[in-house]
Each structure stands twice: as C-alpha cells, then as structure tokens.
Amino acid sequence: MANSAQSSYTEDNIRSLDWKEHIRMRPGMYIGKLGDGQAADDGIYVLLKEITDNCIDEHAMGFGKSVRINIKDGEVKIRDYGRGIPLGKVVDVVSKINTGGKYDSRAFKKSVGLNGVGAKAVNALSTEFIVESYREGEVKRAIFSRGELIDDQERQKSEERNGTLISFRPDPEVFKSFAYRMEHVERLLWNYAYLNTSLALYLNGEKFKSDFGLKDLLENDLDNSPRYPIIHLVGEDIEVAVAHTDAYGEDYQSFVNGQFTPQGGTHQSAFREAYVRVVRDFFGKDYDAADIRGGILAAFAVKVEEPVFESQTKTKLGSSEMGPGQPTLKSFVYDFLKRELDNYLHRNPESAQLLQARILQSERERKDLAGIKKLARERAKKSSVHNKKLRDCRLHFGDKKERNVESTLFITEGDSASGSITKARDVQTQAVFSLKGKPLNCYGLTKKVVYENEEFNLLQAALNIEDGLDNLRYNNVVIATDADVDGMHIRLLLITFFLQFFPDLVKRGHLYVLQTPLFRVRNKKDTKYCYSETEKQIALRDLGAKSEITRFKGLGEISPDEFRFFIGDDIRLDPVVIGKESRIKEMMTFFMGKNTPDRQNFIIENLRVEKDLVDQ
C-alpha cells in the first residue's frame, strides 16, 4: 500500500498558474523546442517570427509598406508602420492571454495568429520586453521583464509615424548560450518577402524585397537549370510556382497565410494530389504519380480563413476547408490547377513536351530499378533482424512513432565510437547507426548505387526515406565522426550521399554534425570539457594552470559516462546549411569531384589547423 504522505491529494495540491508562469514552465507548448539558435526552428526564431507575423498581418490588411528589424548582441528590435496598437490596450495585448484584435474576423480574416498567444509568449520568455505604440500623434510605452510589468508609462506626444516598435531580449535561463544565426533570419525574411511583393523588409539595414513572389523563390532555390521555364500561376488566395529538374525526389515549400509550413499539411497534400490529376488529364495518360512528381520543385501558398494548425508553432496545417462554409482545400486547389495549369500547358506546348519528357525519364528509371529495389528491400528487411548496424530507439519499436516527439539518429563509424554512444544515449528517443569503414563516394552516380551498396541501402531503410520525407523516422540525423582527417572525409562522403540523392533532407534542416570536445581539463575538484583552443585556455584560467589536460583524438576514447554530457541536454549540433547563395551541384563538384588546385589548398589549410591542435 502506498505511503499516505506521498499519495495525499487535497486542496493544498491544487495550484493555479498565471499566464506568464505557465508559459515559462511549459515553453515547448508555445514555441516548440528551445535550442540555442543552431537550428532554424529553435525557439529564438519563433520569438522573432511571432512578433514579425503581427507586422505582416498589418501589411496584409493594407497598413504599412515596410518592416525594420535590428538584431545586435542578442537584442531584437522590430518596427512596423501599421496602425499601431490601440493605446488604451497596449499592456493588455502583450500580457493577457486571449486578448487581441484577431478574434474579430472583420479586422483579420486571414491572419497567421488567431489565438492571442504569440506576443505574450515572447514577453514571458524575455528578460526585457518593451512595447511602444505610435498612434495619431501619441506614443504609449510599457516595459516588462519575464512577463512582469515593470513600467507602465503615460501617453506622450510623438511625431513618429503610426506603427509599433517591440524590443526584446530572449531569456538566457530558457535559451542557454543562444545566438542568432543570420542565415536562418535571412531565410525567414526572404519567405516574408516572396509572399508579400509590396512589402520591403530590412535586417540591420539590408533590404529584402521580391518583385515576382514564389517565382523568385524557386529561381533562388534552383541548383540546376530547370527542364522548362518556371510555371508561375497566381489567383485569388492562391499562388503556385513549379518546375522540374534532374534532381531526385520531390521538393516543396508550402505556405498558409504567409506562414511557412515545413511539415506540410492538408494544403500540401491537396496540391500534390491535384497536380497529378491535372497532368494525367492533360496528357490523357495514367502516369504513375511518382513519375509525374519525380524531380519536382514547387512553391505553393494559400490563404484560408481561421486556419487550424497542428501545434502552436504552426508548422503543419490541419484545416480541410478554405474557411467556415467554404469549399474544401482539395476542391479549391484542384479547380485552380485544372483551369490555370491546363491553360498554361495548352498555351506553352514546348514546356508541355519537356514536362512529358521528364515524366517518361522518371518512368524508365523506376522500371530499371524495380528488380534491384525489390532485392534491396528484402536484404534490408533481413539485415534489420540479424545485424547490429541499427540500434533503434524505443520510440520507433514496431515502426511506430509518437506525434510531436523529437527523435535522433546518430551515424557513427567504428565499433568503439558506436558502442560508447549506444551506452550513453537516451534509449527512448536516440538511435545509432554504425558504419563499416568509409562509405562510397557517390558523387555523379545514379540512384542505382543506393540499392546496390549495402551501407547506403540499410541507411536509407533505417531513415525510411525511399519515397520522400513524409515518413522520415527521425527528426534529427546526426553525423558523429572523429575530428581528424579520416573523420572529416567520412563526414564529407555522408553529406555528399544526402545531397546527391536526398537533398530535401538537408534543405529541410534535418542533417547535423555532432560537436564533441577536443580537450578535457580537470583538477581534483572540477572538470571542464572544451571544444576549442580558446575554451581550453579559459578552463585553464578557471581551474589553474597545473590542471590535467587530455586531448581526445577520437570518439572511441570518450567513455560512455562522459558521452552523456555531450548528447544530452547540452548537445552541440552544427546544422548542415545550404545558404541562399550556395549551389548543391557546385559544392559537390568542389569537394567530391576531380581534384582541383582550389580544393587542394582548402585541404592543406584545414590540415594545418588539425595539426596545430594535435601538437598541443
């Protein structure tokens, strides 16, 4: 029988949290994962987006043609030139849950945020939050700290243009060692620019503006020349840009009411299905859906009333209708494409012929691979039972995955490294895939090699990405190799594999490189792990110059007990990021193509850094 003191349940056990306490105690409910800024979906970018979304909604209603954002030393300032928050409600709007203008559908019919939480979450999770509303010659200013009102200033006269200025500094107690990475911020602002061609955004003075919307987005994302000119279709509440390349897989960027939805949702499913139906009807052929969509690169945006997302971070749409009492998304998207895409293909027969040629190419490749794929699947299924390459996590036992739970696959090389990580990992959410030696350099090879090469075949099966990312089994795919020349080479070979055959896995921010410490510095009382020479010098200063220094030369030298510090809450991951100015084909040609003097110089320079570290 349970101890009565432990099982007591009285009025004293019941506690009510105010709005800011609840947000700070359960931040994941409001902004998703926290992170330190390395990944594009880390919490500090959600804070930035929540405030900027309000500016975008004002612009969409016809108020304000520019938004200015400044980020310096961890502080964010966002200024719009909309109507400004009604001065008598400034404090309420940023500090009272379920308070805002977006509940009134007359004012915000197709806004992004509908639940009155965004600005409040930013307020509660910031050490300093300042809101200033400029309206009709007056300004109202209020200052908060971690959601607590510090200074509620009286209205004053102002000559500033109407609008709102919000400044905030994310709380380091919540976002540990955070830093904004400008490439993630820039990508966010470009998405806003593509979807709002009449809006100019400024980041620390740099201008972000698009003239041709999603067509510009696709042109900036193209790694290779498209098989035909980009098809750009615009209608009321819908915009589509589509092309085909020689790349493998399908690549989509979808948006709802200006909100990027990296996990897709009902609107993206509606587009994929409608596109296939329209193309089949146009050519009068029952082409396989995979052949029609093979190599597709598409951007797709819709505006719906009162959208329902599957989480507060709004990364996946759950709505099935365009709005209350309106058509379904499926019928709306199909009717639009049936009319506009069909008309376009009739008016542009050369593009139609090139599209059909790409479909027929996919069909030939699929049929050529059919026998090999069948044998590869059987081999992968048999291997998953008998070998130990994949040590799965409990989250995936039985090939099932709980929704909204982060999971990670570490790809390691060598028995000692994989053994240490396996013993130290969180068996609930972290899995380990062990490589046998260096993987094949697959640069320039066809997808046939994925099925013929045992390592690649089993890795593809472990990730479950043969048919795209819809069934990706792990949110985070982490390359964990030694920080030496061989480890760097394996890292490049794996990145090449993903870029060659599954580029969308990289573009969608799923691929990372694990940082592990280079040094351990310890005295009799304390131990510090250091990831650079600079950190080592700081540790020596703190612990004393006579401290013991250990240089880790490989992952296998780090014990499982120590590994727990590096793959737990304080894990350091470097995302593999393809910047706006980067081209995948050019990158792979440089790193993995035939030897060039430029690459030789690059390797020599990086070997010198490694040699310097080893000699210390």
N, C-alpha and C positions, 0 to 999 in steps of 0.2 A: 504493500500500500504506500502511495506517495506521501512524502513528508508534508504535514498540514501547512507549515510555514511557507513551503515552496509552492504549494498549489492554491493558496488563498486567492480569492477573486472578489474584491469588494469595491465600494465606491472610490476608495483611495487609488485603485489601479486604473481608473478611467481618467484620461487626460486629453484635453483639447489643445491642439497646436494652433497658433495664429498663422497667417498666410506665409510670413517670411520664415518662421521656424520649420514649417512643413517643406518648403522649397529647399532650405538648407540641409534638412535632414534627409530628404529624398530627391536630390537634384536630378538623378537619372530619369525620374518620371517626367521632368520638364524639358531637359536639354539632351537626353541621351547619355552617351558616355562622356567622361570628363576629359582625360588625356592632358597632354602638355603642349599641344599645338603642332605635333609632328604630323598628324593625320588631318585630312580635310574636314572630317566630320567630328573633330574634337570640340568640346564644349565652348571654348573661347570663340570659335567661329559661329556657333549657334547664337551666342550672345550678340555678336556683331550683326548677324542676319536678322535677328528678331527686331532690332531697332531699325535697320535699313528697310525691312519689309513694310514698316509703317510709313516710311518716306515714299516707297514705291506705290503703296495704296493711295496716298495723297495725289501723286502724279497721275495715276490711272483715273482718278476722279476729275482730272483737269486742273490740278493746282500744283504749280512748281515745275520748272523745267531742268533743275539741276540738284544734285546731292553732293555735298562735300564731306569727305571722310579723311581724318588725320589719325595716324597711329604712330606713337612715339613713346618709347620706354614703357610699354605695357599699358599706356592710357589711350583710349579710343574716344574721338570726338566725331559726332555725326550731325550735320546741319542740313535741313531741308528748307524749302521755300514754299511750303504749302500754306494752309490756312492757320496753322498754329493750334495747339490745344486750347479749347475754351478756358480762359484764365481762371475762372472760378472752380474748375475741375482738375487743375494740373496735378495736385497732390493725389487726388483720388485715382486718376488714370494710371499712375505709375505705382500705386501702393494698395489698391483694393481689388482683390480678385473679383472677377465677373463685373468689372466696370470698364466701359469703353464705348466708342461710337459704332463699332462694327456689329453690334447686335441689331442696329437699326438698318434693315436691308435697303431702305431708301437712300442711305448715305454710302454704304459699302456693299453693293450687290455681289461683287465677285472679288473680294479681298482674300488675302492669304490667311491672315489670322482672324479666327472667329470666336475664340474662347476667352479673350481678355486676360491672357496669362503672360504673353511674351515679355513686355516691358517690366512687369512685376518680377519675373524670374531674373532678368538682368539686374534689377535693383537689389534683390535679395542676395545675389551671388557676387556683388561688387563691394570692395572696401569703400569706394567712393562713387556715388551716383548723383549727378547734377542734371536737373532738367530745367530748361529755360524755354518759355513760350512767348513768342513775339506776335502780337495781335492788335491791329488797329491803333498803333502808336503807343502801346504799353508792353511791358515785359513782366512776367511772373517767374520767379526763380525759387527752386526748392533744392535742398541738399540732404542726401541720405547716406547712411553707412550701414552696409549689410541689411538693408531694408528698413532701418530705423530712421525716422525723420529727425534730422539734426538742426536744420534751419529752414523755416517757412517764411520767406521774405515777403514783404508787402509789394504790391504792384508799384511800378515806377514808369515814368515816361521813357520812351525809347524811339529812336529814329531808324532802328533796324527794320528790314523788310520782314513781312509776316513769315512765320515758319517756326520750326522747333530746333533747338540745339540740345543734344544729350551727350554728356561726357560720363564715361565710366571706366573703372579700373578693376578687372577681374580679381577676385579674392585669391591670393596665393595659398590660403589654407584649403581651398577647394581645388584649385588648379595648380598643382605643385610644379614648381620650376617651369612655368609656362612661358612661351614666347610665340608671337605671331610670325608665321612664315608667309612672306609676301606673295609667293606663288599661289598659295591657297586663297588669299584675299583677292588677288587679281583675277583668279578664275571665277570667284563668286561675283565680282563686279562685272566681268565680261558677260556672264549669264544675264545679269540685270540689263546690261546694255543691249544685248541681242533681242531681248523680249520687249524692250521699250525704246524704239528707234528715235523717239522725240525727246529722250532724256539724255543728259550728259552727267556722268559721274566723275568725281575727281578723288584720287587717292594720293595724299601728300603732294597735291599739285598736278599729278599726272592725269590726263584726260582719258576716259573710257567712253566711247560712243560708237554706235553701229548705224549704218545707213540702210542696210538690207537685211537686218534681222537674222533669222535662222540660216539664211544662205551664207551670211558672213561666218556664222558659227561653223558650218560644215567646211567652208573653204579653209578656215584656220585649223581644222582638225585633220584635213586630208594629208596622209603620208605619201600616197602615190596619186598619180593622175587618175581621175575618175574615168570609168569606161564610157561615160556620156556626160554632157553638161548637167550640172546640178539642177534638179527639178524643184522649183520653189512655188508653192501654192499657198495663197492667203485668202481666208474667208472670214466671216463674222464669227468670232470666238474660236477660231482655229487657224493654225499655221503649220505648214509641213515643208521640210527640205529633205530631199532624198537623192542618193547616188549609189552606185555600186563600184567597188574597187576589186583588186585581185587578192585582197586580204582574206583570211579565213574567218569564219564565224559571223555574227551579227553584232552591230554596234549601234545602240540607241541612246539618245539623250532626250528625255521627256520632261515636260513642264506642265504644271497646273497653276493657273492664276499667277504666273511669274515665279512659281516655286519649283526649283529643280528637284526631281523625284528620282534619285539614283537607283532606288529599288523598284522603279516602275509602278505597276498597279493596273487598275482596270482600264485606264485610258491607253496605256501602252499595249496591253493585250488586245484592246479594240483595234488599235492601229495595225498591229501585226496580222490580225485575222482579216481585217478589211483589205489591206494591201494585197494579200494573196488572192482573195476573191476577185478583186478588180483586175489584176493581172491575168488570172486564168480566163476571165470573161473576155478581156480584150483580145487575147491570142486564140481563144477558143480551144485551149489545151488544158488538160487536167494535170498540170505540172505538180510535182511534189513541192510541198510548202518549203521544205528545207532548201530546195534548189532555187526557188524564187527569192528567198531571203539570204542565200549564201553570198557573203561579201557585201551585204547592205550596210550603208552608213546613213542614218536618218536622225533628224531632229524634229520633234513633234511637240506642239504646245496647244492646250485648250484652256478655255475659261468656262468655269461652271459656277453655278450659284450654290452657296453653302456647302463647299467640298468637305467630305469626311475622309480624314487620313487615318492610317492605322496606328499612329503614335503622335505624341506632341511634337516631335521633330519633323513631322510631315515629309518623310522620305518615300512613302508609298501611298498611293491613292486607293481608297476603298469604295468611293461612291460608284454607283452603277448608272445614275441618271445625270443629265445636264443640269438638273435642278428640280425642285418640287413641281410636280405636274408637267414636266418637260420630257422630251424623248430620252431614250437610253443612250449612253455613250456609244454603244455598238452601232445602233442605227444612225446616230448623228455622224459618226466618223465614216461609216460606210457610204452614206448618202453623199457626203462631201467628196470622198475619193472617187466614187462612181461617176460623179459629174465632172470634177476638175481634173483628176489624173487621167481618166479616159479621154477627155477632150484634149489634154496636153499630148498624149501619145498619138492621137489621130493627127494633130497639127504638126507633130515633130516625128515623122516616120524614121529618120535616121537614128534618133535616140531610141525609138521603139525597137529597131533592129539590133542595136548594140545591147540593149537590155535583154533581148531574147538570146543573143549570143552568150551573154554571161550566164543565163539560166541553163542553157544547154551545156556549157562548160562545167557547171556545178553538177549537172546530171551525169555527165561522163565520169567525173572524178568520184562521185558517190558510187556508181556502179563498179568502177575499177577497184574501189576499196572494200566492196561488200564482203567478199570472201575473207580478206585479211582481217577486217573488223570482227567478223564472227569468231575466227580463231583467237584473236586477241582478247575478246571478251571472255571466252572460255578459259583462256590462260590466266587472265587477271582474276577471274572468279575462283579458279583452283588455287592460285598463288595466295589469295587473301586468306585461305583456310590453312595452308601448310607453311607459309613462310612468316618471318617476323619483321618484314620491311615496314609494315604499318602497325604501330601500336596506337589503336584508336582511343578516343575518349568516350566516357560513358554517355555523353550527350548524344552520340551517334549510334549506339548499340542498336542493332536491328534496322539500321539505315533510317532512323527517325531522328528528327531534330526539333527541339522545342523552339517556339517562336520567340523572337526578340532576345535571344541569348547569344552573347559573343562566344565564338569558338576559334581556336588557333591550331594550325598545323605547322610544326617545326620540321624543316627539311634539313637533315644533317648528313655529314659524311664521316664514316668510320664508326666502329663498334663502341669505342670508348666515349666519344662525344655523345652519340645517341643514347648510350647507357646512362650517362650522367643526367642528361635532360629528362630521360624517361623516369628515373628515380625521383627527380626533383619537381616534376611538373604537377599541375593540378589535374588529376585524372578525370575530373568531371568535364572540363572544357578544353584541355590541351592534348593534342595528339602528336605523334612523332613518326616521321617517315625517314628511313635510313637509306642513304645512297651507298652503292658499292663502287668506290673509286670515282674517277671523273666522268661526268656524263658526256655524251656525244656532242660535238659542235654541230648543231643542226642549221646553221646559217645557210640560207639558199636552198635547203632541202624541201621536199614536198611533205604533206601530212602523212604520207605512207610510212615515214620513219617513226611516227608516234606509235603506230601499232606494231611495227616490226621490232622496235627497240624495247627490251623488257623493262628497263628503268622508266622510260617515258610512258609506256603503256600502263604500268602499275601506278605511276604518279597521277596520270590522267584519271584512272579509275578511282583512286583514293579521293581525288577532288570532285569527281563526278561532273566534269565539265565538257564531256564529249559533245553534248548537244547545246552548249551555251552555259551562261551563268545562272540561269533560273534555278538550277538545282545544286549550285555550289554548296559544298558541305561545310566549309569553314569560312568565317568572315575574314580572318587574317591568315595569309600564307607567308610564313617567315623563313627566310633563308638563313640558316645558322651554320656558318663555316668559320674556320680559323682565320685570324687576322694576319696571315702570312701570304706569300706569293701563290702557293697552291690553293689556299682558301679563296683568295681573290679570283683566281682563274675559274674555280668551280662556281663561284658566285656569278661571274660573267656568263658562263655556259648556261646556267639555270635561267638567268634573266633573258638570254637570247632565246631559249626554248619558249618562254612565255610570250615574249614579244613576237616571235615568228608565228606561233600557232594560236595563241590565246591573248592577243593584245588588249582585249577589253578587260581582262582580269587586272592588268596594270593600269589602264586608263580609269577604271572604277575604284582605284585606291585600295586593292586587296593585297598587294605584294609589298613585303617589307624585308629589311635586312636587320638581323639581331645585332645589337651592340653588346659586346662583352668586355669586361675590364682588361686592361693591359697590365695593370700593376695591383698588388695588394701591399698596403703599408700598414704595419701594426706595431704596437708596443704591448706592454703587459696588461694594459687596461682597455685598449680600444683598437678597432680595425677599420680601415677605410679602403674601399675599392675605387680605383682610379681609371678613367677611360682615356686619359691623355697625359702627356708630359706635364702640362700645366696643372692638372688636378693632382698629379703626384707631388709636385713642388708645394702645393697648398697643404696637402696631407702631411708632408714632412714638417712644414712650418707649424701645423697644429699639434702634431704628435711628437715632434722632436727629431732632430737630425740623426739620432742614433737608432731610429726605428728600423725594424727589419723590412726589407723591400723584396718582394717576389715578382718576377716578370713572367706572366702567363704566356707561353708560346703556342698553346693550342687549347681547344675546348676540353680535350680529354684530361688536361691537367687540373681542371677545376672540379672539385668534388661535388657530389650531389647536394650536400649540405650547403655549400656556398652557392650553387646554382640557384637555389631557392630565392636568393636575394635578387637575381638578375632576370628571372622570368615570372616574377610575381607582380605585386602592385607597382613596383618601381622599375618595371621593364623598360628598356630603352630601345625603341624601334626607329629605324630610318626608313621612311616610305620611299619606294621606287617611284619617282615622279617624272612624268613626261611633261615638260613645260610647254607653254604656248609656242615658243619659238623652236622647239625640238621636233625632229622628224625621225620616226622609228627606223625607217629604212636607212637614213644617213647614219644614225647611231650604230646600227648593227654592222653596216659596211665598215665603219671606222674601227670598231672593237673586234669584230669577228671575221671580217673579210680578209683578203690577201694583205700581206704585210705592207705597211706604208711607213715612210720616214716619220710622219707625224705621230703614228701610234708608237713607234719605237722610242721616240723622245718622251712620249707620255709615260710609257712603262719605266724608262730609266729614271725619270723624275720621281715616280711613286716608289720605285725600289729604293731610291736614296732615302726617302722618308722611313721606310720599313727598316733599312739597315741602321739608320741613326737610332731607332727605337731599340733594336736588338742589341746594339753595342753598349747601351747604357745599363 
